């Protein structure tokens, strides 16, 4: 909206400034809402594609994806609409009305984070099969050729338990990483470019409450036998949860790097805008 199109309720210039700030905040929150959902959904698509491409057992099943999309993601996404304005929101140059909502740089960020989400989700399942000391510690060949388990006696010797591929632990690891990483990604969405060191999560208490509630719901389906049967998952032990956190937390660091690059690019373009105005 242009200033010439605004209907003034009074002749106080402060009202115009407040209206512009509120409009920018709403626009930014809309972008963050879209950013969160797109990057999360890209991660789910990547995880499904990777399991098919690698020939490994499926990391997620439809009922789990439905739960994540309808319940786990929905709460933080709604809370993101209550993000406070960024500290430098009124220092930014006016946005060109013809500028698309999602620029090429933003789309790259969505894809980058989404690909990491998908890769981490699949790796959680692979980690349990190949590397976890409490797991079967298979070879990658055995994992990627699990469909041949019953008749390939050379790579699956006599006595090999083919039912290990139906164990609920790897799928639980994948689902837990997906849920946890998306909670961290919700924190990333507090601001498009501001670091979490300056835009503290406590500035949006509704988001923190949504994250706590989403994780609580995940624990419900994880540790209540009736729910865990429906979702085909099983409780995780302490070592497995530590692995979940280690695989999920890097999404914070990756997005901090991308935010730093964005701030650097914006800082370099700001002087050119000021010179043009002068």
Secondary structure as a PSIPRED ss2 file (coil, helix, strand):
# PSIPRED VFORMAT (PSIPRED V4.0)

   1 X C   1.000  0.000  0.000
   2 X C   1.000  0.000  0.000
   3 X H   0.000  1.000  0.000
   4 X H   0.000  1.000  0.000
   5 X H   0.000  1.000  0.000
   6 X C   1.000  0.000  0.000
   7 X C   1.000  0.000  0.000
   8 X C   1.000  0.000  0.000
   9 X C   1.000  0.000  0.000
  10 X C   1.000  0.000  0.000
  11 X C   1.000  0.000  0.000
  12 X C   1.000  0.000  0.000
  13 X H   0.000  1.000  0.000
  14 X H   0.000  1.000  0.000
  15 X H   0.000  1.000  0.000
  16 X H   0.000  1.000  0.000
  17 X H   0.000  1.000  0.000
  18 X H   0.000  1.000  0.000
  19 X H   0.000  1.000  0.000
  20 X H   0.000  1.000  0.000
  21 X H   0.000  1.000  0.000
  22 X H   0.000  1.000  0.000
  23 X H   0.000  1.000  0.000
  24 X H   0.000  1.000  0.000
  25 X H   0.000  1.000  0.000
  26 X H   0.000  1.000  0.000
  27 X H   0.000  1.000  0.000
  28 X H   0.000  1.000  0.000
  29 X H   0.000  1.000  0.000
  30 X H   0.000  1.000  0.000
  31 X H   0.000  1.000  0.000
  32 X H   0.000  1.000  0.000
  33 X H   0.000  1.000  0.000
  34 X H   0.000  1.000  0.000
  35 X H   0.000  1.000  0.000
  36 X H   0.000  1.000  0.000
  37 X H   0.000  1.000  0.000
  38 X H   0.000  1.000  0.000
  39 X H   0.000  1.000  0.000
  40 X H   0.000  1.000  0.000
  41 X H   0.000  1.000  0.000
  42 X H   0.000  1.000  0.000
  43 X H   0.000  1.000  0.000
  44 X H   0.000  1.000  0.000
  45 X H   0.000  1.000  0.000
  46 X H   0.000  1.000  0.000
  47 X H   0.000  1.000  0.000
  48 X H   0.000  1.000  0.000
  49 X H   0.000  1.000  0.000
  50 X H   0.000  1.000  0.000
  51 X H   0.000  1.000  0.000
  52 X H   0.000  1.000  0.000
  53 X H   0.000  1.000  0.000
  54 X H   0.000  1.000  0.000
  55 X C   1.000  0.000  0.000
  56 X C   1.000  0.000  0.000
  57 X C   1.000  0.000  0.000
  58 X C   1.000  0.000  0.000
  59 X C   1.000  0.000  0.000
  60 X C   1.000  0.000  0.000
  61 X C   1.000  0.000  0.000
  62 X H   0.000  1.000  0.000
  63 X H   0.000  1.000  0.000
  64 X H   0.000  1.000  0.000
  65 X H   0.000  1.000  0.000
  66 X H   0.000  1.000  0.000
  67 X H   0.000  1.000  0.000
  68 X H   0.000  1.000  0.000
  69 X H   0.000  1.000  0.000
  70 X H   0.000  1.000  0.000
  71 X H   0.000  1.000  0.000
  72 X H   0.000  1.000  0.000
  73 X H   0.000  1.000  0.000
  74 X H   0.000  1.000  0.000
  75 X H   0.000  1.000  0.000
  76 X H   0.000  1.000  0.000
  77 X H   0.000  1.000  0.000
  78 X H   0.000  1.000  0.000
  79 X H   0.000  1.000  0.000
  80 X H   0.000  1.000  0.000
  81 X H   0.000  1.000  0.000
  82 X H   0.000  1.000  0.000
  83 X C   1.000  0.000  0.000
  84 X C   1.000  0.000  0.000
  85 X C   1.000  0.000  0.000
  86 X C   1.000  0.000  0.000
  87 X C   1.000  0.000  0.000
  88 X C   1.000  0.000  0.000
  89 X C   1.000  0.000  0.000
  90 X C   1.000  0.000  0.000
  91 X C   1.000  0.000  0.000
  92 X C   1.000  0.000  0.000
  93 X C   1.000  0.000  0.000
  94 X C   1.000  0.000  0.000
  95 X C   1.000  0.000  0.000
  96 X C   1.000  0.000  0.000
  97 X C   1.000  0.000  0.000
  98 X C   1.000  0.000  0.000
  99 X C   1.000  0.000  0.000
 100 X C   1.000  0.000  0.000
 101 X C   1.000  0.000  0.000
 102 X C   1.000  0.000  0.000
 103 X C   1.000  0.000  0.000
 104 X H   0.000  1.000  0.000
 105 X H   0.000  1.000  0.000
 106 X H   0.000  1.000  0.000
 107 X H   0.000  1.000  0.000
 108 X H   0.000  1.000  0.000
 109 X H   0.000  1.000  0.000
 110 X H   0.000  1.000  0.000
 111 X H   0.000  1.000  0.000
 112 X H   0.000  1.000  0.000
 113 X H   0.000  1.000  0.000
 114 X H   0.000  1.000  0.000
 115 X H   0.000  1.000  0.000
 116 X H   0.000  1.000  0.000
 117 X H   0.000  1.000  0.000
 118 X H   0.000  1.000  0.000
 119 X H   0.000  1.000  0.000
 120 X H   0.000  1.000  0.000
 121 X H   0.000  1.000  0.000
 122 X H   0.000  1.000  0.000
 123 X H   0.000  1.000  0.000
 124 X H   0.000  1.000  0.000
 125 X H   0.000  1.000  0.000
 126 X H   0.000  1.000  0.000
 127 X H   0.000  1.000  0.000
 128 X H   0.000  1.000  0.000
 129 X H   0.000  1.000  0.000
 130 X H   0.000  1.000  0.000
 131 X C   1.000  0.000  0.000
 132 X C   1.000  0.000  0.000
 133 X C   1.000  0.000  0.000
 134 X C   1.000  0.000  0.000
 135 X C   1.000  0.000  0.000
 136 X C   1.000  0.000  0.000
 137 X C   1.000  0.000  0.000
 138 X C   1.000  0.000  0.000
 139 X C   1.000  0.000  0.000
 140 X H   0.000  1.000  0.000
 141 X H   0.000  1.000  0.000
 142 X H   0.000  1.000  0.000
 143 X H   0.000  1.000  0.000
 144 X H   0.000  1.000  0.000
 145 X C   1.000  0.000  0.000
 146 X H   0.000  1.000  0.000
 147 X H   0.000  1.000  0.000
 148 X H   0.000  1.000  0.000
 149 X C   1.000  0.000  0.000
 150 X C   1.000  0.000  0.000
 151 X C   1.000  0.000  0.000
 152 X C   1.000  0.000  0.000
 153 X C   1.000  0.000  0.000
 154 X C   1.000  0.000  0.000
 155 X C   1.000  0.000  0.000
 156 X C   1.000  0.000  0.000
 157 X C   1.000  0.000  0.000
 158 X C   1.000  0.000  0.000
 159 X C   1.000  0.000  0.000
 160 X C   1.000  0.000  0.000
 161 X C   1.000  0.000  0.000
 162 X H   0.000  1.000  0.000
 163 X H   0.000  1.000  0.000
 164 X H   0.000  1.000  0.000
 165 X H   0.000  1.000  0.000
 166 X H   0.000  1.000  0.000
 167 X C   1.000  0.000  0.000
 168 X H   0.000  1.000  0.000
 169 X H   0.000  1.000  0.000
 170 X H   0.000  1.000  0.000
 171 X H   0.000  1.000  0.000
 172 X H   0.000  1.000  0.000
 173 X H   0.000  1.000  0.000
 174 X H   0.000  1.000  0.000
 175 X H   0.000  1.000  0.000
 176 X H   0.000  1.000  0.000
 177 X H   0.000  1.000  0.000
 178 X H   0.000  1.000  0.000
 179 X H   0.000  1.000  0.000
 180 X H   0.000  1.000  0.000
 181 X H   0.000  1.000  0.000
 182 X H   0.000  1.000  0.000
 183 X H   0.000  1.000  0.000
 184 X H   0.000  1.000  0.000
 185 X H   0.000  1.000  0.000
 186 X H   0.000  1.000  0.000
 187 X H   0.000  1.000  0.000
 188 X H   0.000  1.000  0.000
 189 X C   1.000  0.000  0.000
 190 X C   1.000  0.000  0.000
 191 X C   1.000  0.000  0.000
 192 X C   1.000  0.000  0.000
 193 X C   1.000  0.000  0.000
 194 X C   1.000  0.000  0.000
 195 X C   1.000  0.000  0.000
 196 X C   1.000  0.000  0.000
 197 X C   1.000  0.000  0.000
 198 X C   1.000  0.000  0.000
 199 X C   1.000  0.000  0.000
 200 X C   1.000  0.000  0.000
 201 X H   0.000  1.000  0.000
 202 X H   0.000  1.000  0.000
 203 X H   0.000  1.000  0.000
 204 X C   1.000  0.000  0.000
 205 X H   0.000  1.000  0.000
 206 X H   0.000  1.000  0.000
 207 X H   0.000  1.000  0.000
 208 X H   0.000  1.000  0.000
 209 X H   0.000  1.000  0.000
 210 X H   0.000  1.000  0.000
 211 X H   0.000  1.000  0.000
 212 X H   0.000  1.000  0.000
 213 X H   0.000  1.000  0.000
 214 X H   0.000  1.000  0.000
 215 X H   0.000  1.000  0.000
 216 X H   0.000  1.000  0.000
 217 X H   0.000  1.000  0.000
 218 X H   0.000  1.000  0.000
 219 X H   0.000  1.000  0.000
 220 X H   0.000  1.000  0.000
 221 X H   0.000  1.000  0.000
 222 X H   0.000  1.000  0.000
 223 X H   0.000  1.000  0.000
 224 X C   1.000  0.000  0.000
 225 X H   0.000  1.000  0.000
 226 X H   0.000  1.000  0.000
 227 X H   0.000  1.000  0.000
 228 X H   0.000  1.000  0.000
 229 X H   0.000  1.000  0.000
 230 X H   0.000  1.000  0.000
 231 X H   0.000  1.000  0.000
 232 X C   1.000  0.000  0.000
 233 X C   1.000  0.000  0.000
 234 X C   1.000  0.000  0.000
 235 X C   1.000  0.000  0.000
 236 X C   1.000  0.000  0.000
 237 X C   1.000  0.000  0.000
 238 X H   0.000  1.000  0.000
 239 X H   0.000  1.000  0.000
 240 X H   0.000  1.000  0.000
 241 X H   0.000  1.000  0.000
 242 X H   0.000  1.000  0.000
 243 X H   0.000  1.000  0.000
 244 X H   0.000  1.000  0.000
 245 X H   0.000  1.000  0.000
 246 X H   0.000  1.000  0.000
 247 X H   0.000  1.000  0.000
 248 X H   0.000  1.000  0.000
 249 X H   0.000  1.000  0.000
 250 X H   0.000  1.000  0.000
 251 X H   0.000  1.000  0.000
 252 X H   0.000  1.000  0.000
 253 X H   0.000  1.000  0.000
 254 X H   0.000  1.000  0.000
 255 X H   0.000  1.000  0.000
 256 X H   0.000  1.000  0.000
 257 X H   0.000  1.000  0.000
 258 X H   0.000  1.000  0.000
 259 X H   0.000  1.000  0.000
 260 X H   0.000  1.000  0.000
 261 X H   0.000  1.000  0.000
 262 X H   0.000  1.000  0.000
 263 X H   0.000  1.000  0.000
 264 X H   0.000  1.000  0.000
 265 X H   0.000  1.000  0.000
 266 X H   0.000  1.000  0.000
 267 X H   0.000  1.000  0.000
 268 X H   0.000  1.000  0.000
 269 X H   0.000  1.000  0.000
 270 X H   0.000  1.000  0.000
 271 X H   0.000  1.000  0.000
 272 X H   0.000  1.000  0.000
 273 X H   0.000  1.000  0.000
 274 X H   0.000  1.000  0.000
 275 X H   0.000  1.000  0.000
 276 X H   0.000  1.000  0.000
 277 X H   0.000  1.000  0.000
 278 X C   1.000  0.000  0.000
